[in-house]
Amino acid sequence: MHRSHHCAQLTPADLGATVSLLGWVDSIRDHGGILFIDLRDRKGITQVMFDPNVNPALGAQAAHLKPESVIGVVGRVVTRPEGTVNASLPTGGIEVDATELTIHNLSDTPPFPLDDVGGDKVNEDLRLTYRYLDLRRPKMRKNLQVRHKAAKSIRDYFDSQEFIEVETPALFKSTPEGAREYLVPSRIHAGQFYALSQSPQQFKQILMVAGVEKYFQIARCFRDEDLRADRQMEFTQVDVEASFVTREDIYALFEGMLKKLWKDVLGTDIQTPFLRMPFHEAMNRFGVDKPDVRFGLELVDFTELFKTSGFKVFASTATGGGAIKAINAKGLADLTQGELKNLEEIAKSLGAKGLAFIKVEAGEWKSPIVKFFSEAEKAALTAQLGVADGDMIFFAAAPWEKACAILGRIRLEAAALLVKRGKMTIRHDDWKFLWVIDFPLMSHDEAENRYVATHHPFTAPVPEDAAYLDSDPKKVRGQHYDVVLNGMELGGGSIRIHQPALQKKVFEDVLKIPADVVESRFGYMLKAFTYGAPPHGGIAFGLDRMCALLCGTTSIRDVIAFPKTQKGQDLMAQSPTPVTAKQLKELHIAVVMPE
């Protein structure tokens, strides 16, 4: 059970040496009775030869081997015969002539190929059911190594900046203001529950009151949310908080972290300082607060133009306080009916009644709505959108935020269609970082007829806007900032409220949370603030998302060792599962099944 070398280590410099190797049988080839086995460990592959003409007993033993069996080999390093050198392998110039074989474990035939080409074609549910096999694939091993390097780079960076890592509890109290929580029943306190921490937000602010000043943590967080490619119910975030900092300090600190991270993991120099874009500019130009700025197709506002239009749908929206937005998907006039129908369904899913469009072919504008446009309106569209043959123009007429969201999504779909046609190139490694800033502190929840925090209720207002908290909360900008990369939010944070009176005012007067509820959920925090809370701020980065981008994958499941499916299941361990009546009785709870 002792190896002298790893399977990527041997070179012609080792010729004649007796070596011992351990690993998995990657492949078996029979060349006229002589067996050649590629032996694999976590470092690489070495070819091993078993010649039954020289050692019949050893050859017979090797004949029982199957791919993925675990073996140990002792042998002599020899040169590969002329014409059999594999230049693509570091060990391709040598092989090991086996003299001993130990079979530690014979493997059954795997349910899918364990190479990247074959493995990528396999249904993801099958891969997740046999995750221990899926993780043997080279790509998956590389992803885990990238994640390790990323975590180490981050820890080294914050250590160099004199931050200390502090662990905070996973079991917290329920604070239903945020995302849906996982509740954990208490056996000792009947009828009472913990909640799995959605983030260390309140604890890290308490650490600032405690005088820690510079805190970070690579923290496990939990949210009972519907899953998708970039979201898991349990996830990891790089959580940071610091005292006596301004937004400028935060920008510089985290640009430094990301610059080091990309250099350590990819050897790539990213450009700093990052572009900064106010929230309203991001929405107006790209239709989303996490814009992908690697390509154009920007939204253009035509609200003023259509206020007096003969097209009543646009005119009534424009005069009624809504917005008319358009994008020119240049070169997409060859859109098929099926593709157009799909775009219409996407627009409807976001609240649109339909998707108005103009197709430009052979100098002709083709659309049911063109007949309502004046020559002046056509000229304005042509000038501002740069309309030419082969273009496809899409419109949205709706309240401002909804119009932006509809066209922002259509922009992304159109870009994907242009990439598919070879008419646009979007490189995954074209790293376009930016800060999105000046978010509104509050948004109005029509259903509940009250204001809700856009980010979270601990975000400090921009000082010059604070006076509007009483008169018009929607006018107040928050000291909130998001780091965005290629259309994905990497992290978000803010300068926090540190004065107890202001925090209480936000809870009770603006968010309309009853005083007794404020005391129940946040009383300990407000009390802590009365004992000298310093000004402070921080941010949390999604480690899973960063690693997915570093690995060039669109799914964070590819960079998590044991992820859940979109239905929240662990197919390998087969969870969640029912529990026994005895367990439920101990916890003083009962299961009520849905009807």
C-alpha positions in Angstrom: 0.0 0.0 0.0 2.9 2.3 -0.5 3.5 4.3 -3.7 6.9 5.5 -4.8 5.5 7.8 -7.4 2.3 9.3 -8.7 1.0 8.3 -12.1 2.0 11.6 -13.7 5.5 11.6 -12.3 7.6 9.1 -14.3 9.8 10.3 -17.2 12.7 8.9 -19.2 14.9 10.1 -16.4 13.5 7.2 -14.3 14.4 4.4 -16.8 15.6 1.3 -15.1 14.1 2.2 -11.7 11.8 -0.1 -9.8 8.7 1.8 -8.8 5.4 1.1 -7.1 2.1 2.8 -8.2 -1.4 2.8 -6.9 -4.6 3.8 -8.6 -7.6 2.9 -10.8 -7.6 1.0 -14.0 -8.5 3.7 -16.6 -8.5 1.4 -19.6 -7.3 -2.1 -20.7 -5.9 -3.1 -24.1 -5.0 -6.6 -25.2 -2.3 -6.7 -27.9 -1.8 -10.3 -28.8 -2.0 -11.5 -25.2 0.1 -8.7 -23.8 -2.0 -6.5 -21.6 -1.5 -2.7 -21.5 -3.3 -0.9 -18.7 -3.5 2.8 -18.2 -3.3 3.3 -14.5 -4.8 6.5 -13.2 -4.6 8.4 -9.9 -5.5 12.0 -9.0 -2.3 13.2 -10.7 -2.4 11.5 -14.1 -1.9 8.3 -16.0 1.0 5.8 -16.5 0.9 2.9 -18.9 1.6 -0.5 -17.3 2.5 -3.7 -19.3 1.7 -7.3 -18.3 3.5 -9.9 -20.5 2.2 -13.4 -19.8 5.1 -14.8 -21.8 7.5 -13.5 -19.2 5.3 -14.1 -16.1 2.3 -16.4 -16.8 1.0 -16.2 -13.2 1.0 -12.4 -13.3 -0.6 -12.3 -16.7 -3.4 -14.6 -15.5 -4.0 -12.4 -12.5 -4.1 -9.3 -14.7 -6.6 -10.9 -17.1 -9.3 -10.6 -14.3 -9.0 -6.8 -14.2 -11.9 -4.5 -15.2 -11.9 -0.8 -15.8 -12.2 1.3 -12.5 -10.7 -1.6 -10.4 -8.3 -0.4 -7.7 -4.8 -2.0 -8.0 -1.2 -1.6 -6.8 1.6 -2.4 -9.2 5.4 -2.9 -8.8 7.6 -2.9 -11.9 10.5 -1.5 -13.8 10.4 1.7 -15.8 11.2 1.0 -19.5 11.1 2.9 -22.8 8.0 2.5 -24.9 8.7 0.7 -28.2 9.3 3.0 -31.2 6.0 4.2 -32.7 4.0 3.9 -29.4 5.1 7.1 -27.7 2.1 9.2 -26.6 3.2 12.8 -26.8 0.0 14.0 -25.2 0.8 12.5 -21.8 3.6 13.6 -19.5 4.4 9.9 -19.0 4.0 9.1 -22.7 7.6 8.2 -23.3 7.8 5.4 -20.8 5.8 2.4 -19.4 6.1 0.2 -16.3 6.9 -3.5 -17.0 5.0 -5.1 -14.1 6.5 -7.6 -11.8 3.8 -7.6 -9.0 0.1 -6.9 -9.0 -2.1 -6.4 -5.9 -5.9 -6.2 -6.6 -7.4 -4.1 -3.9 -10.9 -4.0 -5.3 -12.5 -5.3 -8.6 -15.0 -2.8 -10.0 -18.4 -3.5 -11.6 -19.0 -2.0 -15.0 -19.7 1.8 -14.4 -23.2 2.9 -15.5 -21.7 5.6 -17.8 -18.4 6.6 -19.4 -16.0 8.3 -16.9 -14.3 10.4 -19.6 -15.4 14.0 -20.2 -16.7 13.4 -23.7 -18.9 10.5 -22.8 -19.8 11.7 -19.3 -21.0 15.1 -20.6 -23.6 13.3 -22.7 -25.1 11.5 -19.8 -28.3 12.6 -18.1 -27.4 14.8 -15.1 -29.7 12.8 -12.8 -27.7 9.6 -13.5 -24.5 11.5 -12.9 -25.8 12.8 -9.5 -27.0 9.3 -8.6 -23.5 8.0 -9.0 -21.8 11.2 -8.0 -18.7 9.3 -6.6 -18.1 8.1 -10.2 -18.9 11.4 -11.8 -16.3 13.1 -9.6 -13.6 10.7 -11.1 -14.0 12.4 -14.5 -11.0 14.8 -15.3 -13.2 17.8 -15.7 -14.9 17.3 -12.3 -11.6 16.7 -10.6 -10.3 19.9 -12.1 -13.4 21.8 -10.9 -12.8 20.7 -7.3 -9.1 21.7 -7.6 -10.2 25.2 -8.9 -12.6 25.5 -5.9 -9.8 24.6 -3.5 -7.4 27.1 -5.1 -10.1 29.8 -5.1 -10.8 29.4 -1.4 -7.1 29.4 -0.5 -6.5 32.5 -2.6 -9.3 34.3 -0.8 -8.1 33.3 2.6 -4.6 34.4 1.8 -5.8 37.7 0.5 -7.9 38.6 3.6 -5.1 37.4 5.9 -2.7 39.8 4.1 -5.3 42.6 4.7 -5.4 41.7 8.5 -8.9 40.3 8.5 -9.6 37.4 10.8 -11.9 34.4 10.0 -14.7 34.0 12.5 -17.3 31.2 12.4 -20.9 32.1 13.1 -23.8 29.8 14.1 -25.7 27.8 11.5 -28.7 27.6 13.9 -30.2 31.0 14.3 -33.7 32.5 15.0 -36.4 32.8 12.4 -36.5 36.2 10.7 -39.2 35.9 8.0 -38.5 39.3 6.4 -36.0 37.7 3.9 -36.1 34.5 1.8 -38.0 31.4 3.0 -36.0 29.7 5.8 -35.4 26.1 6.8 -36.9 25.6 10.3 -35.3 23.2 12.8 -37.5 22.0 15.7 -36.1 22.1 19.2 -36.4 18.9 21.2 -35.6 20.7 24.4 -37.9 23.7 23.9 -41.2 22.1 22.8 -43.0 24.0 20.1 -40.0 26.3 19.4 -37.8 26.4 16.3 -34.4 27.4 15.1 -33.9 28.6 11.6 -30.8 27.6 9.5 -28.9 30.8 8.9 -29.7 32.5 5.5 -26.5 34.4 5.9 -24.3 35.6 8.8 -25.6 39.2 8.3 -26.7 40.0 11.9 -23.8 38.1 13.5 -21.2 40.0 11.4 -22.7 43.3 12.4 -22.6 42.2 16.0 -18.9 41.4 15.5 -18.4 45.0 14.4 -20.0 46.1 17.7 -17.6 43.7 19.4 -14.6 45.5 18.0 -13.4 42.8 15.6 -13.2 45.5 12.9 -12.1 43.2 10.1 -14.1 39.9 9.8 -14.4 37.4 7.0 -15.8 33.9 6.7 -16.3 31.3 4.0 -19.7 30.5 5.3 -22.4 27.9 4.6 -25.9 29.5 4.1 -29.3 28.0 3.7 -32.5 29.2 1.9 -35.6 27.2 1.1 -35.9 28.6 -2.5 -36.8 27.1 -5.8 -33.6 25.8 -7.4 -32.0 26.6 -10.8 -28.6 26.3 -12.5 -27.1 29.1 -10.3 -28.9 28.5 -7.1 -28.8 25.8 -4.4 -30.7 25.4 -1.1 -27.4 25.3 0.7 -24.6 27.4 -0.7 -21.3 29.0 0.2 -20.5 32.7 0.4 -17.4 34.7 1.0 -18.8 36.9 3.8 -16.9 40.1 4.8 -17.5 43.0 7.2 -15.3 45.9 8.2 -15.5 48.9 10.5 -14.8 52.6 9.6 -15.0 52.0 5.9 -16.6 53.9 3.0 -18.0 52.6 -0.2 -14.7 53.6 -1.9 -12.8 51.4 0.6 -15.0 48.5 -0.2 -14.6 48.9 -3.9 -10.8 48.9 -3.6 -10.7 46.0 -1.2 -12.7 43.7 -3.4 -11.3 44.7 -6.7 -8.0 43.6 -5.1 -9.5 40.3 -4.0 -10.9 39.5 -7.4 -7.7 40.6 -9.2 -5.7 38.2 -7.0 -8.2 35.4 -7.4 -8.3 35.5 -11.2 -4.5 35.7 -11.2 -4.0 32.8 -8.8 -6.5 30.5 -10.4 -6.4 31.4 -14.1 -3.1 33.3 -14.5 -5.2 36.2 -15.9 -4.8 39.9 -15.2 -8.1 41.6 -14.9 -8.5 45.3 -15.4 -9.1 47.5 -12.3 -10.7 49.8 -11.3 -14.1 48.3 -12.4 -16.6 50.3 -14.3 -19.4 51.7 -12.1 -22.9 51.9 -13.3 -25.9 53.4 -11.4 -29.0 51.1 -11.1 -31.2 53.3 -13.3 -28.6 53.4 -16.1 -28.2 49.6 -16.0 -32.0 49.1 -16.2 -32.4 51.8 -19.0 -29.5 50.4 -21.1 -29.6 46.7 -20.4 -33.0 46.0 -18.8 -31.5 44.3 -15.8 -29.5 45.3 -12.7 -26.8 42.7 -13.5 -26.0 43.6 -17.1 -23.8 41.5 -19.4 -21.8 44.3 -21.1 -19.8 41.9 -23.4 -22.1 42.8 -26.3 -24.4 45.7 -27.4 -28.1 45.3 -28.3 -28.8 48.1 -25.8 -32.3 49.3 -25.0 -33.4 52.7 -26.4 -36.1 54.8 -24.9 -38.9 56.1 -27.2 -41.4 57.2 -24.6 -41.4 60.8 -25.6 -41.6 60.0 -29.3 -44.7 57.9 -29.0 -46.7 60.2 -26.7 -48.6 61.6 -29.7 -48.4 58.5 -31.9 -51.2 57.2 -34.0 -50.5 53.8 -32.5 -52.8 54.0 -29.5 -51.2 51.1 -27.5 -47.9 53.0 -27.4 -49.5 56.4 -27.0 -51.6 55.5 -24.0 -48.7 53.7 -22.3 -46.4 56.7 -22.8 -49.0 59.3 -21.6 -50.0 57.1 -18.7 -46.6 57.1 -17.0 -45.3 54.0 -18.7 -42.3 53.5 -20.9 -41.7 52.5 -24.6 -38.5 50.7 -25.1 -36.9 49.1 -28.1 -33.9 47.1 -29.1 -32.4 46.3 -32.5 -31.3 42.7 -32.8 -29.1 43.3 -35.8 -29.0 40.5 -38.3 -31.9 38.5 -36.7 -34.5 39.1 -39.4 -34.1 35.4 -40.3 -35.8 34.4 -37.1 -38.0 31.4 -37.6 -41.7 31.4 -36.6 -40.9 28.9 -33.8 -38.1 31.1 -32.4 -40.4 34.2 -32.6 -43.2 32.3 -30.8 -40.7 31.3 -28.0 -39.7 34.9 -27.6 -43.3 36.0 -27.3 -44.0 33.4 -24.7 -41.0 34.6 -22.7 -42.3 38.2 -22.9 -45.7 37.1 -21.7 -44.2 35.2 -18.8 -42.8 38.6 -17.6 -46.1 40.3 -17.8 -46.3 41.5 -21.4 -49.5 41.1 -23.4 -47.4 40.2 -26.5 -44.2 41.1 -28.2 -44.3 43.9 -30.8 -41.7 43.6 -33.5 -40.5 44.9 -36.9 -38.7 42.7 -39.3 -36.5 44.6 -41.9 -36.0 42.7 -45.2 -35.1 44.0 -48.7 -35.8 47.6 -47.5 -39.3 46.8 -46.3 -40.5 47.0 -42.7 -42.7 44.0 -42.0 -45.0 44.1 -39.0 -48.7 44.5 -38.1 -47.9 47.7 -36.2 -45.9 49.6 -38.9 -49.1 50.9 -40.6 -49.7 53.0 -37.4 -46.3 54.7 -37.5 -45.7 58.1 -39.0 -42.8 58.8 -41.2 -41.2 60.9 -38.5 -41.5 58.0 -36.0 -39.9 55.6 -38.6 -37.1 58.1 -39.2 -36.5 58.4 -35.4 -36.4 54.6 -35.0 -34.0 54.3 -38.0 -31.6 57.0 -36.7 -31.5 55.9 -33.0 -31.5 52.2 -33.6 -29.3 52.2 -36.7 -31.9 50.2 -38.6 -30.6 48.3 -41.7 -31.6 45.3 -43.8 -31.6 42.0 -41.9 -32.5 43.7 -38.6 -35.2 42.7 -36.1 -36.6 45.3 -33.8 -38.4 44.4 -30.6 -40.6 46.7 -28.4 -41.9 46.7 -24.9 -44.7 49.1 -23.7 -45.3 48.8 -20.0 -44.5 50.5 -16.6 -40.9 51.4 -16.7 -39.4 48.6 -14.6 -41.5 45.9 -16.4 -40.6 47.3 -19.9 -36.9 47.2 -18.9 -37.2 43.6 -17.6 -39.1 42.4 -20.7 -36.6 43.8 -23.2 -33.7 42.9 -20.9 -34.6 39.2 -21.2 -35.4 39.5 -24.9 -31.9 41.1 -25.3 -30.2 38.0 -23.8 -32.4 35.6 -25.9 -31.6 37.5 -29.1 -27.9 37.4 -28.3 -28.0 33.7 -27.8 -29.8 33.3 -31.2 -27.2 35.5 -32.9 -24.4 33.4 -31.3 -26.1 30.2 -32.5 -26.1 31.7 -36.1 -22.5 32.7 -35.9 -23.4 36.4 -36.2 -22.1 37.3 -32.8 -19.2 36.1 -30.6 -19.5 36.2 -26.8 -16.4 34.7 -25.1 -16.9 33.2 -21.6 -13.4 34.4 -20.7 -14.0 38.1 -21.7 -14.1 39.3 -18.1 -16.2 42.4 -17.9 -16.5 43.3 -14.2 -18.6 46.2 -13.0 -20.1 47.7 -9.9 -23.8 48.4 -10.0 -24.5 51.2 -7.5 -27.2 53.7 -6.3 -30.0 51.2 -5.9 -33.2 52.4 -4.5 -33.3 51.7 -0.8 -37.0 50.8 -0.8 -39.5 49.4 -3.3 -43.2 49.5 -2.9 -45.0 46.1 -2.5 -48.4 46.7 -4.1 -49.9 43.5 -2.7 -49.1 44.4 0.9 -49.4 48.2 0.3 -46.1 48.9 2.1 -42.5 49.5 1.4 -40.0 46.7 1.5 -36.2 46.8 1.6 -34.7 46.4 -1.9 -31.6 44.7 -0.4 -32.1 44.2 3.3 -33.3 46.4 6.1 -29.8 47.1 7.5 -28.7 49.0 4.4 -27.8 52.7 5.1 -29.4 55.4 3.0 -27.2 57.7 1.0 -26.8 60.7 3.4 -28.2 63.4 1.1 -31.4 61.2 0.5 -32.1 60.4 4.1 -34.6 63.3 4.5 -36.9 61.5 2.0 -37.5 58.6 4.4 -40.5 60.4 5.8 -41.9 62.0 2.7 -41.0 59.7 -0.3 -39.0 56.6 0.5 -38.9 55.6 -3.2 -36.5 58.5 -3.8 -34.0 57.3 -1.3 -30.9 55.6 -2.7 -29.2 53.0 -0.6 -25.4 52.7 0.0 -25.7 49.3 -1.7 -23.4 47.9 -4.3 -23.3 44.7 -6.4 -20.3 43.2 -8.3 -21.5 41.9 -11.6 -19.5 39.8 -14.1 -20.8 38.8 -17.6 -24.5 39.0 -16.5 -24.1 37.2 -13.2 -24.2 38.9 -9.8 -21.0 37.7 -8.0 -21.7 39.6 -4.7 -23.6 42.3 -3.1 -23.4 44.4 0.0 -23.8 47.8 1.6 -22.7 50.3 4.2 -24.9 49.5 7.2 -27.1 51.5 9.5 -25.2 51.8 12.8 -27.3 54.3 14.7 -30.1 52.5 16.7 -32.6 55.3 16.3 -32.3 55.3 12.5 -32.5 51.5 12.4 -35.6 51.5 14.5 -37.1 54.2 12.3 -36.5 52.1 9.2 -38.1 49.0 10.8 -41.1 50.6 12.3 -41.9 53.8 10.3 -40.8 52.9 6.8 -41.2 49.1 6.7 -44.2 49.2 9.0 -43.0 46.2 11.1 -44.8 46.3 14.4 -42.7 47.4 17.4 -43.3 44.1 19.2 -42.1 42.1 16.1 -39.1 44.4 15.8 -38.2 43.7 19.5 -38.7 40.0 19.0 -36.6 39.6 15.9 -34.0 42.4 16.2 -34.2 43.7 19.8 -30.8 42.2 20.8 -29.2 44.0 17.8 -30.7 47.4 18.5 -29.6 47.0 22.1 -26.1 46.2 20.9 -26.0 49.3 18.8 -26.6 51.4 22.0 -23.2 50.4 23.3 -21.0 52.1 20.7 -21.5 50.6 17.3 -18.9 51.8 14.8 -19.8 52.8 11.2 -19.4 49.6 9.2 -20.1 47.9 5.9 -19.5 44.7 4.0 -20.4 42.4 1.2 -21.0 38.7 0.5 -19.8 36.9 -2.6 -21.2 33.7 -4.0 -18.2 31.3 -4.0 -20.2 28.7 -6.0 -20.9 31.3 -8.8 -17.4 32.6 -8.8 -16.0 29.0 -9.2 -18.5 28.2 -11.9 -17.3 31.2 -13.9 -13.6 30.3 -13.3 -14.3 26.8 -14.5 -16.3 27.9 -17.6 -19.5 26.2 -16.6 -23.0 27.6 -16.5 -24.2 25.4 -13.6 -23.0 25.8 -10.0 -23.8 22.1 -9.6 -20.7 21.3 -11.5 -18.5 23.0 -8.9 -20.2 21.6 -5.8 -19.1 18.1 -4.7 -22.6 16.9 -3.7 -25.3 19.2 -5.0 -29.1 18.9 -4.9 -31.2 18.5 -8.0 -33.7 21.2 -9.1 -36.3 19.4 -7.0 -34.0 19.7 -3.9 -33.1 16.0 -3.8 -29.8 14.2 -3.2 -30.1 11.3 -5.7 -27.0 9.6 -4.4 -27.9 9.5 -0.7 -31.7 9.5 -1.5 -32.7 12.4 0.7 -35.0 13.9 1.9 -36.7 10.9 3.5 -39.5 10.3 6.0 -38.6 10.0 9.6 -40.0 7.7 12.3 -42.9 8.4 14.5 -40.5 8.2 17.5 -38.4 11.0 16.1 -41.4 13.2 15.5 -42.7 12.5 19.1 -39.4 13.5 20.6 -39.6 16.8 18.7 -43.2 17.4 19.7 -44.3 17.8 16.0 -46.7 16.0 13.7 -46.7 15.7 9.9 -49.7 16.9 8.0 -49.7 15.7 4.4 -51.0 18.0 1.7 -54.5 17.1 0.4 
